[in-house]
């Protein structure tokens, strides 16, 4: 299965991706992990990304796209993957389509983790991070909604919406049920 995971910060994508990765036998590819790995290994893409980060700038899409493209060519991703954190915008979705097309592949679907703003706020405040204030979290939710709404339109027809409130096990059962409906 080649799946794209979307959901706001605090929706539990990372937790669910780890479980789904194991159950589906495909790698969880997180853009955050890709950045850390490339920077840690000192790859040319990692050094390029680090130069932007060190200057306090966002890493441009083309650098992120090249990291994802490189990762999707790895042997363990040939039979499928869970993409977490990419694409975030319609231009990135176009790039992913181009990458997959070049590999003779296409995405099987999008798993949208749906969770209320209040639950996200509670979850993120419970993590106890200094930069996770309620105002910051609510602003991140607004940014997510603004960026993601067009992406959901882009993938209309291939989205499985998973109610991401409840226990980890309940959410995972819902996700697997939705994914099985894609096959």
Steps between C-alpha positions, in 0.01 A plus 500: 500500500619848412319733736514868586420587862349839577373654818569795724788511748399287797265276298716195575638448148844400625362253753263346246765499226735294718229240566371497141854472363552182698158352419519583128870416463589832337728781621371811676661792317479820700641821356621595848693172524634552147633843593663370819653198322638701207640770729643243742665304219634819341352419159508776236123546542541501878769769483280705269200467736719582801616824337138619482414381851812657651406831338153474656328441167257234384652227288376563143264251337755393241740375770220311677380357168851376414530333844164326457584399143829348612335316791222353285766339281640299793445126482274482807252746344455304176198308629339793677538774760319730737582865425466724805544876462515499121328629299372796701397717205355450151834582329664231716220258404576573134867423565412174676284400204794574268741297718267201522421515129874492427519181707197354322291529818211693646371561850233256620330757716506764770429427866367813667514496880207714610508642852335797668703810575431471874636143509812612311552784748460263796739241350767754412479685833538163675839453327627788711717667237582862573410613146160324511275773639128489428521806270792352304323164466175661381696708248675185371154345455388800291815477286443126457139555393599772253777288345317170507150590380619534136697175540186315607323634191797384290468143631118494512375152424803321643479615863425278795400713798585348837345635820822552701349530845500210745764247593801432278359151436154629403648755261726235349206265444312780322804581288554137395131462420516810277823390333357155428215678321752649258625165377 
